[in-house]
Amino acid sequence: MKILLLAATLFTLVGCARPYGPADEVLSTKYAEKKENVVQSKVTVTRNKQFIGGGSGGTCRFVVAVDETKIALLRQNQYAIAYLDKGPHKLKVSNDCNVLSMGMRKTLDIIADGTDQEYLAENGFWGQYRMWRVK
């Protein structure tokens, strides 16, 4: 019986695991391609998969914006990539559920310096947005 329960648990967890993939919905291609002969940073924003989190945990998509240009909508386990010219930029995540968002968002001031940068974003337990640099 224990083996059967363990096997069922394992299959459930494997079934829930999804690999990371690109955003299903791209809102702007302004930052989508690397420019030749221009110093740029490749900036990747990934939305974490979460089993717990704010009220909008899995139903609302994250809106990723760079310098007030909305570039993509992210579901859990999705990422968006932007190529940013050298210099300061504002990177923001919010959500597309206007009723539940209550103005919640997270904005980071970042510096594109020619190196690749990766950021993770997620909902906190109380619905707040968190985003931090991992690379």
N, C-alpha and C positions, 0 to 999 in steps of 0.2 A: 504494500500500500504506500509506503514511504517513497519508493522508487517511482511509482505512478504519479504521486503528488509532485515530486521533484521534476519529473519529465514534463508535466503539464506547466509548471512554473517556468521552466526553461524555455519551452516553446512560446509561452506568452511573452516573455521578455524579448526573445528573438523577433517575434512578430511585431513588437512595438518599436524595435530599433530601426531607425531609418538613417541612411547615410546622408551627409550634408550635400546639398545641391544648390544650384543657382536659383535666384529669385524667379518665380513663375511670371511675375508681372513687373516689367520695366516701365517706369513712368517718363524717363528722360534719358536720351543717349548722349547728353552734353559731355559727360565725363567717361564715356564707355570705352574709348579707344586711346591707346598711347600715341602721343604725337612724336614725330621724328625730330631729332635735334633740339629737344626741349627737356630740361631737367624736370622730371615728374616723380611723384611717389605713387605706387600702386597701393591703394587703401582698400582693405577688405573688411566689411562689417558682417558678422555672423550672428544670427539669432539662435541662442541656445535652446535645446529641447528641454522642457520643464514639465514635471508631473504636478508640481505645486506652484503657486504664484498668485498674482493679482486676479481679480475677477475676470479679466479679459484674457487670462492665460493662454488658451489655445484657439479661441474663436476670432479674436481680432488680429489683424496683420500689423506688423510694425512698418511705419513709413520712415524710410531713410532719406535724409536730405543733406545736401552739401551746399553751403552758402545760400540757403533758402530755395534751392532747386530740388524738388522731390525727385529722387532717382529710381526708387524701387519700393515694392511692398514685399515684406518678408513674413512667411509662415515659420513655424518652428523648424529648426534644422536647415534653414536656407541662408544664403549669403548674397551680398551685392559687392561689386568691385567698381571702384572709381579711380581714374588716373588724374591726379591733381598737380597742377603746376606748382613749382617751388614757391613757398610763401605761406602765410597764415590762412587758415580756413576754419569754418564752423561746420562740425559734423553733428547731426541731430537725429534722434529717433523719437517717434511718438507713435500713436496708433490711429487706425482708420475707423474706429468705432466712436463716433462723435459723442454719443450718449454716455459711454463709459469712461471716456478719456479724462474728463474734468480738467483739461489743461495739462495733464501729465506728459512729461517729455524729459529727455536728457540731452544736453548740448555740451559738446567738448570743443574747446579751442585747440586746434592741432596745427602743427607746422609740417608742411610737405618739404622734405629736405633731400629728396632723391632716393631714399631708402623705402623698402616695402614696409607697410604698417598693417597690423591686424588688430581688430577690435571685436570684443564680444558684447552682446547686448541681451538683456533679459528683464523680466518683470520681477519685482520684489514681492514679498508676501502681501504687502498692503497696496499693491498696484503701482508702486513707483517704478520708474525706469532706471536701470543701471547699465552703464557702458564703461568699459575699461580697455586699455591697450594691453595686448598680450605679446606683441612682437614689434 
